[in-house]
Amino acid sequence: MSDDSTPPDSKPASKKKGIQAPRITKKTAVVGAAIGIGSAAIVAALLYTNRDTSGGKS
């Protein structure tokens, strides 16, 4: 046993050896925004193509 009184799981991830907290850079933010916009465009296109074009009751 070690002399450290805290259990190893209670330490923050950034304080453990060899583990770094993930960083959000400008590039990752732009990629994330592009994925979000692309996903929204796909959903909008699917909703547009699947709408009813019969014009109501006839």
N, CA, C, O and CB atoms as a CASP TS submission, in Angstrom:
PFRMAT TS
TARGET T0000
AUTHOR 0000-0000-0000
METHOD Language model
MODEL 1
PARENT N/A
ATOM      1  N   MET     1       0.842  -1.182   0.000  1.00  0.00           N
ATOM      2  CA  MET     1       0.000   0.000   0.000  1.00  0.00           C
ATOM      3  C   MET     1       0.878   1.233   0.000  1.00  0.00           C
ATOM      4  O   MET     1       2.000   1.213   0.506  1.00  0.00           O
ATOM      5  CB  MET     1      -0.953   0.005   1.210  1.00  0.00           C
ATOM      6  N   SER     2       0.364   2.292  -0.565  1.00  0.00           N
ATOM      7  CA  SER     2       1.118   3.538  -0.603  1.00  0.00           C
ATOM      8  C   SER     2       0.772   4.401   0.599  1.00  0.00           C
ATOM      9  O   SER     2      -0.186   4.131   1.324  1.00  0.00           O
ATOM     10  CB  SER     2       0.843   4.300  -1.905  1.00  0.00           C
ATOM     11  N   ASP     3       1.561   5.432   0.792  1.00  0.00           N
ATOM     12  CA  ASP     3       1.318   6.354   1.892  1.00  0.00           C
ATOM     13  C   ASP     3       0.226   7.350   1.564  1.00  0.00           C
ATOM     14  O   ASP     3      -0.235   8.063   2.455  1.00  0.00           O
ATOM     15  CB  ASP     3       2.585   7.086   2.249  1.00  0.00           C
ATOM     16  N   ASP     4      -0.200   7.423   0.320  1.00  0.00           N
ATOM     17  CA  ASP     4      -1.247   8.367  -0.088  1.00  0.00           C
ATOM     18  C   ASP     4      -2.579   7.917   0.508  1.00  0.00           C
ATOM     19  O   ASP     4      -2.990   6.774   0.306  1.00  0.00           O
ATOM     20  CB  ASP     4      -1.341   8.466  -1.649  1.00  0.00           C
ATOM     21  N   SER     5      -3.254   8.799   1.236  1.00  0.00           N
ATOM     22  CA  SER     5      -4.483   8.423   1.929  1.00  0.00           C
ATOM     23  C   SER     5      -5.721   8.457   1.024  1.00  0.00           C
ATOM     24  O   SER     5      -6.758   7.906   1.392  1.00  0.00           O
ATOM     25  CB  SER     5      -4.696   9.338   3.109  1.00  0.00           C
ATOM     26  N   THR     6      -5.632   9.090  -0.146  1.00  0.00           N
ATOM     27  CA  THR     6      -6.788   9.151  -1.039  1.00  0.00           C
ATOM     28  C   THR     6      -6.762   7.972  -1.997  1.00  0.00           C
ATOM     29  O   THR     6      -5.702   7.602  -2.502  1.00  0.00           O
ATOM     30  CB  THR     6      -6.811  10.481  -1.822  1.00  0.00           C
ATOM     31  N   PRO     7      -7.938   7.374  -2.252  1.00  0.00           N
ATOM     32  CA  PRO     7      -7.975   6.284  -3.222  1.00  0.00           C
ATOM     33  C   PRO     7      -7.640   6.792  -4.619  1.00  0.00           C
ATOM     34  O   PRO     7      -7.915   7.953  -4.924  1.00  0.00           O
ATOM     35  CB  PRO     7      -9.351   5.608  -3.218  1.00  0.00           C
ATOM     36  N   PRO     8      -7.054   5.954  -5.479  1.00  0.00           N
ATOM     37  CA  PRO     8      -6.614   6.418  -6.792  1.00  0.00           C
ATOM     38  C   PRO     8      -7.749   6.902  -7.684  1.00  0.00           C
ATOM     39  O   PRO     8      -7.520   7.745  -8.551  1.00  0.00           O
ATOM     40  CB  PRO     8      -5.880   5.322  -7.486  1.00  0.00           C
ATOM     41  N   ASP     9      -8.956   6.400  -7.503  1.00  0.00           N
ATOM     42  CA  ASP     9     -10.077   6.794  -8.354  1.00  0.00           C
ATOM     43  C   ASP     9     -10.646   8.163  -8.002  1.00  0.00           C
ATOM     44  O   ASP     9     -11.391   8.738  -8.795  1.00  0.00           O
ATOM     45  CB  ASP     9     -11.167   5.764  -8.263  1.00  0.00           C
ATOM     46  N   SER    10     -10.309   8.702  -6.823  1.00  0.00           N
ATOM     47  CA  SER    10     -10.866   9.979  -6.415  1.00  0.00           C
ATOM     48  C   SER    10     -10.087  11.167  -6.951  1.00  0.00           C
ATOM     49  O   SER    10     -10.530  12.307  -6.811  1.00  0.00           O
ATOM     50  CB  SER    10     -10.923  10.051  -4.928  1.00  0.00           C
ATOM     51  N   LYS    11      -8.929  10.921  -7.565  1.00  0.00           N
ATOM     52  CA  LYS    11      -8.134  12.009  -8.120  1.00  0.00           C
ATOM     53  C   LYS    11      -8.711  12.435  -9.470  1.00  0.00           C
ATOM     54  O   LYS    11      -9.202  11.590 -10.218  1.00  0.00           O
ATOM     55  CB  LYS    11      -6.651  11.585  -8.268  1.00  0.00           C
ATOM     56  N   PRO    12      -8.663  13.723  -9.793  1.00  0.00           N
ATOM     57  CA  PRO    12      -9.128  14.163 -11.110  1.00  0.00           C
ATOM     58  C   PRO    12      -8.297  13.556 -12.232  1.00  0.00           C
ATOM     59  O   PRO    12      -7.117  13.260 -12.045  1.00  0.00           O
ATOM     60  CB  PRO    12      -9.088  15.683 -11.202  1.00  0.00           C
ATOM     61  N   ALA    13      -8.911  13.372 -13.399  1.00  0.00           N
ATOM     62  CA  ALA    13      -8.224  12.732 -14.524  1.00  0.00           C
ATOM     63  C   ALA    13      -7.008  13.541 -14.970  1.00  0.00           C
ATOM     64  O   ALA    13      -6.011  12.960 -15.400  1.00  0.00           O
ATOM     65  CB  ALA    13      -9.187  12.550 -15.699  1.00  0.00           C
ATOM     66  N   SER    14      -7.071  14.856 -14.876  1.00  0.00           N
ATOM     67  CA  SER    14      -5.961  15.682 -15.340  1.00  0.00           C
ATOM     68  C   SER    14      -4.744  15.583 -14.418  1.00  0.00           C
ATOM     69  O   SER    14      -3.637  15.929 -14.831  1.00  0.00           O
ATOM     70  CB  SER    14      -6.405  17.130 -15.453  1.00  0.00           C
ATOM     71  N   LYS    15      -4.921  15.129 -13.207  1.00  0.00           N
ATOM     72  CA  LYS    15      -3.818  15.020 -12.259  1.00  0.00           C
ATOM     73  C   LYS    15      -3.107  13.675 -12.354  1.00  0.00           C
ATOM     74  O   LYS    15      -1.980  13.548 -11.874  1.00  0.00           O
ATOM     75  CB  LYS    15      -4.326  15.232 -10.849  1.00  0.00           C
ATOM     76  N   LYS    16      -3.738  12.664 -12.964  1.00  0.00           N
ATOM     77  CA  LYS    16      -3.121  11.351 -13.081  1.00  0.00           C
ATOM     78  C   LYS    16      -1.981  11.392 -14.083  1.00  0.00           C
ATOM     79  O   LYS    16      -1.981  12.216 -14.997  1.00  0.00           O
ATOM     80  CB  LYS    16      -4.157  10.301 -13.492  1.00  0.00           C
ATOM     81  N   LYS    17      -1.022  10.515 -13.916  1.00  0.00           N
ATOM     82  CA  LYS    17       0.126  10.473 -14.820  1.00  0.00           C
ATOM     83  C   LYS    17      -0.296  10.016 -16.205  1.00  0.00           C
ATOM     84  O   LYS    17      -1.044   9.048 -16.343  1.00  0.00           O
ATOM     85  CB  LYS    17       1.213   9.548 -14.269  1.00  0.00           C
ATOM     86  N   GLY    18       0.177  10.704 -17.223  1.00  0.00           N
ATOM     87  CA  GLY    18      -0.016  10.273 -18.598  1.00  0.00           C
ATOM     88  C   GLY    18      -1.376  10.575 -19.193  1.00  0.00           C
ATOM     89  O   GLY    18      -1.584  10.299 -20.374  1.00  0.00           O
ATOM     90  N   ILE    19      -2.310  11.126 -18.441  1.00  0.00           N
ATOM     91  CA  ILE    19      -3.644  11.429 -18.979  1.00  0.00           C
ATOM     92  C   ILE    19      -3.807  12.939 -19.024  1.00  0.00           C
ATOM     93  O   ILE    19      -3.658  13.627 -18.014  1.00  0.00           O
ATOM     94  CB  ILE    19      -4.779  10.770 -18.115  1.00  0.00           C
ATOM     95  N   GLN    20      -4.115  13.443 -20.214  1.00  0.00           N
ATOM     96  CA  GLN    20      -4.333  14.877 -20.370  1.00  0.00           C
ATOM     97  C   GLN    20      -5.802  15.134 -20.665  1.00  0.00           C
ATOM     98  O   GLN    20      -6.465  14.322 -21.310  1.00  0.00           O
ATOM     99  CB  GLN    20      -3.439  15.456 -21.494  1.00  0.00           C
ATOM    100  N   ALA    21      -6.302  16.254 -20.196  1.00  0.00           N
ATOM    101  CA  ALA    21      -7.676  16.629 -20.479  1.00  0.00           C
ATOM    102  C   ALA    21      -7.791  16.992 -21.958  1.00  0.00           C
ATOM    103  O   ALA    21      -6.890  17.626 -22.507  1.00  0.00           O
ATOM    104  CB  ALA    21      -8.131  17.812 -19.576  1.00  0.00           C
ATOM    105  N   PRO    22      -8.896  16.596 -22.616  1.00  0.00           N
ATOM    106  CA  PRO    22      -9.045  16.930 -24.032  1.00  0.00           C
ATOM    107  C   PRO    22      -9.166  18.439 -24.233  1.00  0.00           C
ATOM    108  O   PRO    22      -9.809  19.140 -23.453  1.00  0.00           O
ATOM    109  CB  PRO    22     -10.270  16.222 -24.619  1.00  0.00           C
ATOM    110  N   ARG    23      -8.532  18.913 -25.296  1.00  0.00           N
ATOM    111  CA  ARG    23      -8.576  20.350 -25.600  1.00  0.00           C
ATOM    112  C   ARG    23      -9.457  20.578 -26.809  1.00  0.00           C
ATOM    113  O   ARG    23      -9.420  19.809 -27.770  1.00  0.00           O
ATOM    114  CB  ARG    23      -7.153  20.917 -25.850  1.00  0.00           C
ATOM    115  N   ILE    24     -10.245  21.633 -26.761  1.00  0.00           N
ATOM    116  CA  ILE    24     -11.084  22.004 -27.901  1.00  0.00           C
ATOM    117  C   ILE    24     -10.365  23.153 -28.611  1.00  0.00           C
ATOM    118  O   ILE    24     -10.289  24.269 -28.098  1.00  0.00           O
ATOM    119  CB  ILE    24     -12.559  22.419 -27.449  1.00  0.00           C
ATOM    120  N   THR    25      -9.846  22.857 -29.787  1.00  0.00           N
ATOM    121  CA  THR    25      -9.156  23.870 -30.572  1.00  0.00           C
ATOM    122  C   THR    25     -10.130  24.486 -31.561  1.00  0.00           C
ATOM    123  O   THR    25     -11.273  24.045 -31.683  1.00  0.00           O
ATOM    124  CB  THR    25      -7.935  23.269 -31.305  1.00  0.00           C
ATOM    125  N   LYS    26      -9.669  25.503 -32.262  1.00  0.00           N
ATOM    126  CA  LYS    26     -10.510  26.159 -33.260  1.00  0.00           C
ATOM    127  C   LYS    26     -10.886  25.169 -34.362  1.00  0.00           C
ATOM    128  O   LYS    26     -12.010  25.183 -34.863  1.00  0.00           O
ATOM    129  CB  LYS    26      -9.787  27.388 -33.860  1.00  0.00           C
ATOM    130  N   LYS    27      -9.938  24.315 -34.731  1.00  0.00           N
ATOM    131  CA  LYS    27     -10.188  23.335 -35.791  1.00  0.00           C
ATOM    132  C   LYS    27     -11.285  22.355 -35.379  1.00  0.00           C
ATOM    133  O   LYS    27     -12.178  22.067 -36.176  1.00  0.00           O
ATOM    134  CB  LYS    27      -8.897  22.572 -36.133  1.00  0.00           C
ATOM    135  N   THR    28     -11.235  21.839 -34.151  1.00  0.00           N
ATOM    136  CA  THR    28     -12.257  20.886 -33.715  1.00  0.00           C
ATOM    137  C   THR    28     -13.617  21.555 -33.578  1.00  0.00           C
ATOM    138  O   THR    28     -14.646  20.921 -33.815  1.00  0.00           O
ATOM    139  CB  THR    28     -11.855  20.248 -32.386  1.00  0.00           C
ATOM    140  N   ALA    29     -13.633  22.826 -33.200  1.00  0.00           N
ATOM    141  CA  ALA    29     -14.901  23.550 -33.103  1.00  0.00           C
ATOM    142  C   ALA    29     -15.515  23.737 -34.483  1.00  0.00           C
ATOM    143  O   ALA    29     -16.727  23.597 -34.646  1.00  0.00           O
ATOM    144  CB  ALA    29     -14.697  24.915 -32.423  1.00  0.00           C
ATOM    145  N   VAL    30     -14.695  24.050 -35.474  1.00  0.00           N
ATOM    146  CA  VAL    30     -15.193  24.236 -36.838  1.00  0.00           C
ATOM    147  C   VAL    30     -15.704  22.916 -37.401  1.00  0.00           C
ATOM    148  O   VAL    30     -16.749  22.878 -38.051  1.00  0.00           O
ATOM    149  CB  VAL    30     -14.090  24.814 -37.747  1.00  0.00           C
ATOM    150  N   VAL    31     -14.971  21.838 -37.154  1.00  0.00           N
ATOM    151  CA  VAL    31     -15.408  20.517 -37.629  1.00  0.00           C
ATOM    152  C   VAL    31     -16.730  20.137 -36.962  1.00  0.00           C
ATOM    153  O   VAL    31     -17.628  19.621 -37.628  1.00  0.00           O
ATOM    154  CB  VAL    31     -14.323  19.437 -37.337  1.00  0.00           C
ATOM    155  N   GLY    32     -16.857  20.378 -35.692  1.00  0.00           N
ATOM    156  CA  GLY    32     -18.103  20.078 -34.976  1.00  0.00           C
ATOM    157  C   GLY    32     -19.271  20.882 -35.509  1.00  0.00           C
ATOM    158  O   GLY    32     -20.371  20.353 -35.668  1.00  0.00           O
ATOM    159  N   ALA    33     -19.043  22.153 -35.787  1.00  0.00           N
ATOM    160  CA  ALA    33     -20.104  22.990 -36.344  1.00  0.00           C
ATOM    161  C   ALA    33     -20.495  22.511 -37.739  1.00  0.00           C
ATOM    162  O   ALA    33     -21.678  22.495 -38.078  1.00  0.00           O
ATOM    163  CB  ALA    33     -19.660  24.459 -36.393  1.00  0.00           C
ATOM    164  N   ALA    34     -19.517  22.123 -38.544  1.00  0.00           N
ATOM    165  CA  ALA    34     -19.802  21.640 -39.896  1.00  0.00           C
ATOM    166  C   ALA    34     -20.618  20.352 -39.855  1.00  0.00           C
ATOM    167  O   ALA    34     -21.526  20.165 -40.665  1.00  0.00           O
ATOM    168  CB  ALA    34     -18.497  21.412 -40.671  1.00  0.00           C
ATOM    169  N   ILE    35     -20.304  19.474 -38.926  1.00  0.00           N
ATOM    170  CA  ILE    35     -21.068  18.227 -38.792  1.00  0.00           C
ATOM    171  C   ILE    35     -22.503  18.538 -38.367  1.00  0.00           C
ATOM    172  O   ILE    35     -23.444  17.928 -38.874  1.00  0.00           O
ATOM    173  CB  ILE    35     -20.392  17.273 -37.765  1.00  0.00           C
ATOM    174  N   GLY    36     -22.671  19.465 -37.458  1.00  0.00           N
ATOM    175  CA  GLY    36     -24.012  19.847 -37.014  1.00  0.00           C
ATOM    176  C   GLY    36     -24.845  20.465 -38.125  1.00  0.00           C
ATOM    177  O   GLY    36     -26.025  20.146 -38.275  1.00  0.00           O
ATOM    178  N   ILE    37     -24.234  21.348 -38.902  1.00  0.00           N
ATOM    179  CA  ILE    37     -24.945  21.986 -40.015  1.00  0.00           C
ATOM    180  C   ILE    37     -25.285  20.956 -41.082  1.00  0.00           C
ATOM    181  O   ILE    37     -26.386  20.971 -41.632  1.00  0.00           O
ATOM    182  CB  ILE    37     -24.099  23.128 -40.623  1.00  0.00           C
ATOM    183  N   GLY    38     -24.348  20.063 -41.378  1.00  0.00           N
ATOM    184  CA  GLY    38     -24.602  19.026 -42.377  1.00  0.00           C
ATOM    185  C   GLY    38     -25.718  18.093 -41.954  1.00  0.00           C
ATOM    186  O   GLY    38     -26.550  17.701 -42.772  1.00  0.00           O
ATOM    187  N   SER    39     -25.741  17.733 -40.676  1.00  0.00           N
ATOM    188  CA  SER    39     -26.798  16.864 -40.168  1.00  0.00           C
ATOM    189  C   SER    39     -28.156  17.543 -40.266  1.00  0.00           C
ATOM    190  O   SER    39     -29.143  16.908 -40.637  1.00  0.00           O
ATOM    191  CB  SER    39     -26.512  16.465 -38.719  1.00  0.00           C
ATOM    192  N   ALA    40     -28.211  18.817 -39.941  1.00  0.00           N
ATOM    193  CA  ALA    40     -29.464  19.556 -40.033  1.00  0.00           C
ATOM    194  C   ALA    40     -29.936  19.657 -41.487  1.00  0.00           C
ATOM    195  O   ALA    40     -31.134  19.584 -41.760  1.00  0.00           O
ATOM    196  CB  ALA    40     -29.299  20.956 -39.429  1.00  0.00           C
ATOM    197  N   ALA    41     -29.000  19.825 -42.407  1.00  0.00           N
ATOM    198  CA  ALA    41     -29.362  19.901 -43.826  1.00  0.00           C
ATOM    199  C   ALA    41     -29.918  18.576 -44.318  1.00  0.00           C
ATOM    200  O   ALA    41     -30.868  18.556 -45.101  1.00  0.00           O
ATOM    201  CB  ALA    41     -28.151  20.305 -44.671  1.00  0.00           C
ATOM    202  N   ILE    42     -29.342  17.473 -43.872  1.00  0.00           N
ATOM    203  CA  ILE    42     -29.840  16.152 -44.272  1.00  0.00           C
ATOM    204  C   ILE    42     -31.242  15.932 -43.730  1.00  0.00           C
ATOM    205  O   ILE    42     -32.110  15.448 -44.457  1.00  0.00           O
ATOM    206  CB  ILE    42     -28.896  15.036 -43.776  1.00  0.00           C
ATOM    207  N   VAL    43     -31.483  16.271 -42.483  1.00  0.00           N
ATOM    208  CA  VAL    43     -32.807  16.113 -41.888  1.00  0.00           C
ATOM    209  C   VAL    43     -33.827  16.979 -42.617  1.00  0.00           C
ATOM    210  O   VAL    43     -34.941  16.530 -42.890  1.00  0.00           O
ATOM    211  CB  VAL    43     -32.775  16.471 -40.395  1.00  0.00           C
ATOM    212  N   ALA    44     -33.456  18.211 -42.932  1.00  0.00           N
ATOM    213  CA  ALA    44     -34.378  19.099 -43.649  1.00  0.00           C
ATOM    214  C   ALA    44     -34.698  18.547 -45.035  1.00  0.00           C
ATOM    215  O   ALA    44     -35.845  18.617 -45.477  1.00  0.00           O
ATOM    216  CB  ALA    44     -33.781  20.513 -43.770  1.00  0.00           C
ATOM    217  N   ALA    45     -33.705  18.003 -45.718  1.00  0.00           N
ATOM    218  CA  ALA    45     -33.940  17.432 -47.041  1.00  0.00           C
ATOM    219  C   ALA    45     -34.854  16.217 -46.963  1.00  0.00           C
ATOM    220  O   ALA    45     -35.730  16.045 -47.811  1.00  0.00           O
ATOM    221  CB  ALA    45     -32.616  17.050 -47.698  1.00  0.00           C
ATOM    222  N   LEU    46     -34.660  15.380 -45.963  1.00  0.00           N
ATOM    223  CA  LEU    46     -35.526  14.215 -45.803  1.00  0.00           C
ATOM    224  C   LEU    46     -36.958  14.617 -45.482  1.00  0.00           C
ATOM    225  O   LEU    46     -37.902  14.026 -46.007  1.00  0.00           O
ATOM    226  CB  LEU    46     -34.990  13.307 -44.709  1.00  0.00           C
ATOM    227  N   LEU    47     -37.124  15.610 -44.630  1.00  0.00           N
ATOM    228  CA  LEU    47     -38.468  16.078 -44.315  1.00  0.00           C
ATOM    229  C   LEU    47     -39.136  16.700 -45.537  1.00  0.00           C
ATOM    230  O   LEU    47     -40.338  16.531 -45.739  1.00  0.00           O
ATOM    231  CB  LEU    47     -38.423  17.088 -43.170  1.00  0.00           C
ATOM    232  N   TYR    48     -38.376  17.406 -46.340  1.00  0.00           N
ATOM    233  CA  TYR    48     -38.923  18.054 -47.537  1.00  0.00           C
ATOM    234  C   TYR    48     -39.349  17.022 -48.577  1.00  0.00           C
ATOM    235  O   TYR    48     -40.403  17.173 -49.195  1.00  0.00           O
ATOM    236  CB  TYR    48     -37.892  19.014 -48.143  1.00  0.00           C
ATOM    237  N   THR    49     -38.557  15.989 -48.779  1.00  0.00           N
ATOM    238  CA  THR    49     -38.882  14.994 -49.811  1.00  0.00           C
ATOM    239  C   THR    49     -39.995  14.057 -49.377  1.00  0.00           C
ATOM    240  O   THR    49     -40.645  13.455 -50.232  1.00  0.00           O
ATOM    241  CB  THR    49     -37.650  14.183 -50.164  1.00  0.00           C
ATOM    242  N   ASN    50     -40.238  13.910 -48.087  1.00  0.00           N
ATOM    243  CA  ASN    50     -41.259  12.987 -47.602  1.00  0.00           C
ATOM    244  C   ASN    50     -42.593  13.662 -47.304  1.00  0.00           C
ATOM    245  O   ASN    50     -43.497  13.014 -46.776  1.00  0.00           O
ATOM    246  CB  ASN    50     -40.767  12.298 -46.368  1.00  0.00           C
ATOM    247  N   ARG    51     -42.738  14.925 -47.623  1.00  0.00           N
ATOM    248  CA  ARG    51     -44.013  15.582 -47.315  1.00  0.00           C
ATOM    249  C   ARG    51     -45.067  15.183 -48.336  1.00  0.00           C
ATOM    250  O   ARG    51     -44.762  14.791 -49.462  1.00  0.00           O
ATOM    251  CB  ARG    51     -43.847  17.118 -47.288  1.00  0.00           C
ATOM    252  N   ASP    52     -46.303  15.295 -47.908  1.00  0.00           N
ATOM    253  CA  ASP    52     -47.435  14.876 -48.730  1.00  0.00           C
ATOM    254  C   ASP    52     -47.701  15.935 -49.795  1.00  0.00           C
ATOM    255  O   ASP    52     -47.862  17.114 -49.481  1.00  0.00           O
ATOM    256  CB  ASP    52     -48.700  14.641 -47.859  1.00  0.00           C
ATOM    257  N   THR    53     -47.746  15.509 -51.053  1.00  0.00           N
ATOM    258  CA  THR    53     -47.970  16.458 -52.154  1.00  0.00           C
ATOM    259  C   THR    53     -49.311  16.206 -52.834  1.00  0.00           C
ATOM    260  O   THR    53     -49.513  16.643 -53.967  1.00  0.00           O
ATOM    261  CB  THR    53     -46.835  16.361 -53.187  1.00  0.00           C
ATOM    262  N   SER    54     -50.233  15.509 -52.166  1.00  0.00           N
ATOM    263  CA  SER    54     -51.518  15.198 -52.784  1.00  0.00           C
ATOM    264  C   SER    54     -52.446  16.402 -52.869  1.00  0.00           C
ATOM    265  O   SER    54     -53.384  16.393 -53.665  1.00  0.00           O
ATOM    266  CB  SER    54     -52.195  14.100 -52.020  1.00  0.00           C
ATOM    267  N   GLY    55     -52.210  17.428 -52.075  1.00  0.00           N
ATOM    268  CA  GLY    55     -53.019  18.638 -52.138  1.00  0.00           C
ATOM    269  C   GLY    55     -54.298  18.573 -51.321  1.00  0.00           C
ATOM    270  O   GLY    55     -55.177  19.415 -51.506  1.00  0.00           O
ATOM    271  N   GLY    56     -54.428  17.631 -50.451  1.00  0.00           N
ATOM    272  CA  GLY    56     -55.604  17.560 -49.590  1.00  0.00           C
ATOM    273  C   GLY    56     -56.583  16.504 -50.058  1.00  0.00           C
ATOM    274  O   GLY    56     -56.221  15.599 -50.810  1.00  0.00           O
ATOM    275  N   LYS    57     -57.863  16.624 -49.599  1.00  0.00           N
ATOM    276  CA  LYS    57     -58.887  15.637 -49.943  1.00  0.00           C
ATOM    277  C   LYS    57     -59.398  15.864 -51.361  1.00  0.00           C
ATOM    278  O   LYS    57     -59.606  17.003 -51.779  1.00  0.00           O
ATOM    279  CB  LYS    57     -60.055  15.698 -48.941  1.00  0.00           C
ATOM    280  N   SER    58     -59.597  14.775 -52.096  1.00  0.00           N
ATOM    281  CA  SER    58     -60.177  14.879 -53.450  1.00  0.00           C
ATOM    282  C   SER    58     -61.089  13.720 -53.707  1.00  0.00           C
ATOM    283  O   SER    58     -61.674  13.622 -54.786  1.00  0.00           O
ATOM    284  CB  SER    58     -59.084  14.932 -54.527  1.00  0.00           C
TER
END
